[in-house]
């Protein structure tokens, strides 16, 4: 769900700043010194640095859902506060200030994330997703935070979204990883333009964590379908960087989908993407 929240915030900023033709990059990397030095165009960075349960919203009573002559009882979801450090990076301080101010205006405009902009699993959440900017009494000490990031103190604000976490939910594979391949045409190394393509791979697992052989994995945007091998593994290659939809289908169950982003790893690390697969008992 967290990658879906990232994508939702990105689409909200693109729509309402607005950001035409990719003129401003929206990033989710830790704003460390080496990362900042590599910026080549104006960037809004939303760094998710804190996840805490909102105990004030915890409910102890069970939820009963009735349909026809049957009733289903389950634990209510917990509420988790996801807090971002929002910063702007550009060539001149006045450009950074302007970008940060406009981003603050967009995020303050909505007391809850707009339903029409929600991505992935967030689309199925029934209740509003409240969002606020933190005041000084809730925000961490700026000097401590920037010292931990190894960077200089700079203007920033803290943005918090409260999400539901279904503690009874079981997740099924795959953990997806990416590989970058660079091809170059030229007489000598270093000559000619680079062609950059990507490969993603993962393992489909059942609710008990066991690999699922023979599961169907579909890459919607490319119309590609593969089946997992005896160890539940699959891969797609020759992909351009971008956002894709993966759908996992197991015989006799509904398919589950998730959005995954293919491209450079955040913070220099190859990130895993959790994809919720078909749950038990679904037909």
C-alpha positions as CSV (number, residue, x, y, z in Angstrom):
1,X,0.0,0.0,0.0
2,X,2.9,2.4,0.6
3,X,4.0,2.4,-3.0
4,X,0.4,3.2,-3.9
5,X,0.4,6.2,-1.5
6,X,3.7,7.4,-3.1
7,X,2.1,7.2,-6.5
8,X,-1.1,8.9,-5.3
9,X,0.9,11.9,-3.9
10,X,2.9,12.1,-7.1
11,X,-0.2,12.2,-9.3
12,X,-1.8,14.8,-7.0
13,X,1.2,17.1,-7.3
14,X,1.4,16.6,-11.1
15,X,-2.2,17.5,-11.4
16,X,-2.5,20.5,-9.2
17,X,0.9,22.3,-9.1
18,X,0.7,21.6,-12.1
19,X,3.8,19.9,-13.5
20,X,3.7,19.9,-17.3
21,X,5.9,17.7,-19.5
22,X,7.9,16.4,-16.5
23,X,9.5,19.8,-15.8
24,X,9.7,19.0,-12.1
25,X,10.7,15.6,-10.8
26,X,8.8,14.1,-7.9
27,X,11.2,11.9,-5.8
28,X,10.9,9.7,-2.7
29,X,14.6,9.3,-1.9
30,X,16.3,10.2,1.3
31,X,17.6,13.7,0.8
32,X,21.2,12.9,1.6
33,X,24.1,15.1,0.4
34,X,25.3,12.8,-2.4
35,X,21.7,12.5,-3.7
36,X,21.2,16.3,-3.7
37,X,24.5,16.7,-5.6
38,X,23.1,14.6,-8.4
39,X,20.0,16.6,-9.1
40,X,19.8,17.7,-12.7
41,X,16.4,19.4,-12.7
42,X,14.0,20.9,-10.2
43,X,12.8,18.2,-7.8
44,X,10.2,17.9,-5.1
45,X,11.3,15.2,-2.6
46,X,8.8,13.4,-0.3
47,X,10.9,11.3,2.0
48,X,8.9,8.8,4.0
49,X,10.8,8.7,7.3
50,X,8.3,7.6,9.9
51,X,5.5,5.0,10.3
52,X,3.6,4.9,13.6
53,X,0.3,3.4,14.7
54,X,-2.3,6.1,15.5
55,X,-3.4,4.6,18.8
56,X,-6.1,7.3,19.3
57,X,-8.0,5.8,16.4
58,X,-7.7,2.2,17.5
59,X,-11.0,0.4,17.9
60,X,-11.4,-2.8,20.0
61,X,-14.9,-3.9,18.9
62,X,-15.2,-6.4,16.1
63,X,-16.7,-5.3,12.8
64,X,-19.7,-7.3,11.6
65,X,-20.7,-7.2,7.9
66,X,-24.0,-8.7,6.9
67,X,-24.9,-9.9,3.4
68,X,-28.2,-11.8,2.7
69,X,-28.5,-14.4,5.5
70,X,-24.9,-14.5,6.4
71,X,-22.7,-12.4,8.7
72,X,-18.9,-12.0,8.7
73,X,-17.0,-10.8,11.7
74,X,-13.4,-9.4,11.6
75,X,-11.1,-7.2,13.4
76,X,-11.2,-3.5,12.5
77,X,-8.1,-2.2,10.7
78,X,-5.5,-0.4,12.6
79,X,-4.6,3.2,11.6
80,X,-1.0,4.0,10.7
81,X,0.4,7.5,10.3
82,X,2.8,7.8,7.4
83,X,4.9,10.9,7.7
84,X,6.9,12.5,4.9
85,X,9.7,15.2,4.9
86,X,8.9,17.4,2.0
87,X,11.7,19.5,0.4
88,X,12.4,21.3,-2.9
89,X,15.6,21.2,-4.8
90,X,16.5,23.6,-7.7
91,X,19.4,25.8,-8.9
92,X,18.4,29.0,-7.1
93,X,17.0,29.4,-3.5
94,X,14.1,31.5,-4.8
95,X,13.1,28.7,-7.2
96,X,13.2,26.2,-4.3
97,X,11.1,28.4,-2.1
98,X,8.5,29.0,-4.8
99,X,8.3,25.2,-5.5
100,X,8.0,24.3,-1.8
101,X,5.4,27.0,-1.2
102,X,3.2,25.8,-4.1
103,X,3.5,22.2,-3.0
104,X,2.5,23.1,0.5
105,X,-0.6,24.9,-0.9
106,X,-1.6,21.8,-2.9
107,X,-1.3,19.5,0.0
108,X,-3.1,21.8,2.5
109,X,-5.9,22.2,0.0
110,X,-7.2,18.6,0.8
111,X,-8.0,17.5,4.3
112,X,-8.3,14.0,2.9
113,X,-6.7,12.5,-0.3
114,X,-9.1,13.1,-3.2
115,X,-10.8,9.8,-4.0
116,X,-10.4,10.2,-7.8
117,X,-6.6,10.4,-7.5
118,X,-6.1,7.3,-5.4
119,X,-3.9,4.6,-6.9
120,X,-3.7,0.8,-6.6
121,X,-5.0,-0.7,-3.3
122,X,-6.0,2.7,-2.0
123,X,-9.0,2.7,-4.5
124,X,-10.6,0.0,-2.4
125,X,-10.4,1.9,0.9
126,X,-13.9,2.9,2.0
127,X,-13.1,5.6,4.5
128,X,-11.4,9.0,3.8
129,X,-7.7,9.1,4.1
130,X,-7.0,12.2,6.3
131,X,-3.9,14.2,5.6
132,X,-2.3,17.1,7.6
133,X,0.8,19.2,7.9
134,X,2.5,18.7,11.2
135,X,2.9,21.6,13.6
136,X,6.1,22.3,15.7
137,X,4.8,20.2,18.6
138,X,4.6,17.0,16.5
139,X,7.5,17.5,14.1
140,X,11.0,16.2,15.0
141,X,13.9,18.5,15.8
142,X,15.1,19.7,12.3
143,X,18.8,19.8,13.3
144,X,18.6,16.1,14.5
145,X,16.8,15.0,11.4
146,X,19.2,16.7,8.9
147,X,22.2,15.5,10.9
148,X,20.9,11.9,10.6
149,X,20.6,12.5,6.8
150,X,24.1,13.9,6.6
151,X,23.0,17.1,5.0
152,X,22.6,20.8,5.8
153,X,19.5,22.3,7.4
154,X,17.1,23.6,4.8
155,X,13.4,24.7,4.5
156,X,11.0,21.7,4.7
157,X,7.6,20.7,6.1
158,X,6.2,17.4,7.4
159,X,3.2,15.9,5.8
160,X,1.2,13.0,7.4
161,X,-1.3,10.7,5.8
162,X,-3.3,8.2,7.9
163,X,-3.8,4.8,6.3
164,X,-5.7,1.6,7.3
165,X,-3.8,-1.5,8.0
166,X,-5.8,-4.7,7.9
167,X,-4.0,-6.9,10.5
168,X,-6.0,-10.0,9.4
169,X,-4.9,-9.7,5.8
170,X,-2.4,-12.2,4.3
171,X,-0.1,-11.2,1.5
172,X,1.0,-13.4,-1.4
173,X,4.3,-12.7,-3.4
174,X,6.1,-11.6,-5.3
175,X,9.0,-9.6,-4.0
176,X,10.0,-7.8,-7.2
177,X,13.6,-6.6,-7.9
178,X,15.0,-4.7,-10.8
179,X,18.1,-4.9,-12.9
180,X,19.4,-2.1,-15.1
181,X,21.1,-2.9,-18.5
182,X,23.0,-0.3,-20.5
183,X,23.8,-0.7,-24.2
184,X,26.0,1.7,-26.2
185,X,26.8,2.1,-29.8
186,X,30.2,3.4,-30.7
187,X,33.7,2.6,-31.8
188,X,35.2,2.9,-28.3
189,X,33.7,2.6,-24.8
190,X,32.2,5.9,-23.8
191,X,31.3,6.9,-27.3
192,X,27.7,7.0,-28.6
193,X,24.4,7.2,-26.8
194,X,23.3,4.8,-24.1
195,X,20.2,2.7,-24.5
196,X,18.8,1.9,-21.0
197,X,16.5,-1.1,-20.4
198,X,15.3,-2.9,-17.3
199,X,14.5,-6.3,-16.1
200,X,12.2,-7.2,-13.1
201,X,11.9,-10.5,-11.3
202,X,10.3,-11.9,-8.3
203,X,8.7,-15.0,-6.6
204,X,5.0,-15.6,-6.1
205,X,4.2,-17.1,-2.7
206,X,1.0,-18.3,-1.0
207,X,-0.4,-17.1,2.3
208,X,2.0,-19.4,4.2
209,X,5.0,-18.1,2.3
210,X,5.5,-21.1,0.1
211,X,6.4,-20.6,-3.6
212,X,3.5,-21.0,-6.0
213,X,4.5,-22.8,-9.3
214,X,2.3,-22.4,-12.3
215,X,0.9,-19.0,-11.3
216,X,0.1,-16.6,-14.2
217,X,1.8,-13.2,-14.0
218,X,0.6,-10.6,-16.5
219,X,2.3,-7.3,-17.4
220,X,-0.8,-5.3,-18.4
221,X,0.7,-2.4,-20.3
222,X,2.9,-4.7,-22.5
223,X,0.4,-7.6,-22.9
224,X,3.0,-10.0,-21.7
225,X,2.1,-13.1,-19.7
226,X,4.5,-15.6,-18.0
227,X,4.0,-18.6,-15.7
228,X,6.1,-19.1,-12.5
229,X,8.6,-21.9,-12.5
230,X,8.9,-24.8,-10.0
231,X,10.3,-22.4,-7.5
232,X,7.5,-19.8,-8.0
233,X,9.9,-17.4,-9.9
234,X,9.2,-15.3,-12.9
235,X,10.8,-12.3,-14.8
236,X,10.1,-9.7,-17.4
237,X,12.9,-8.1,-19.5
238,X,13.5,-5.4,-22.0
239,X,11.3,-2.8,-20.2
240,X,11.6,0.9,-20.3
241,X,11.6,2.8,-17.0
242,X,8.1,3.7,-15.9
243,X,5.1,2.5,-13.9
244,X,3.5,-0.8,-14.8
245,X,0.6,-3.0,-13.6
246,X,1.3,-6.6,-12.6
247,X,-1.6,-9.1,-12.2
248,X,-1.1,-12.4,-10.4
249,X,-3.7,-15.1,-11.1
250,X,-3.9,-18.6,-9.5
251,X,-6.3,-21.1,-10.9
252,X,-9.7,-20.9,-9.2
253,X,-9.1,-17.5,-7.7
254,X,-9.5,-13.9,-8.7
255,X,-6.5,-12.0,-9.9
256,X,-4.9,-9.4,-7.8
257,X,-3.0,-6.4,-9.3
258,X,-0.5,-3.8,-8.1
259,X,1.3,-0.9,-9.6
260,X,5.1,-1.2,-9.7
261,X,7.7,1.4,-10.7
262,X,10.6,0.2,-12.9
263,X,13.7,2.4,-12.8
264,X,16.7,3.5,-10.7
265,X,16.6,2.2,-7.1
266,X,15.8,4.6,-4.4
267,X,18.7,5.6,-2.2
268,X,21.0,3.5,-4.3
269,X,19.4,0.3,-3.1
270,X,17.2,-2.1,-5.2
271,X,13.8,-1.8,-3.6
272,X,11.3,-4.7,-3.1
273,X,7.7,-4.1,-4.3
274,X,5.1,-6.1,-2.4
275,X,2.3,-7.4,-4.7
276,X,-0.8,-8.7,-3.0
277,X,-1.8,-11.9,-4.6
278,X,-5.1,-13.9,-4.5
279,X,-6.2,-14.7,-0.9
280,X,-7.5,-17.9,0.4
281,X,-11.2,-18.7,-0.2
282,X,-11.7,-16.4,-3.1
283,X,-13.3,-17.7,-6.3
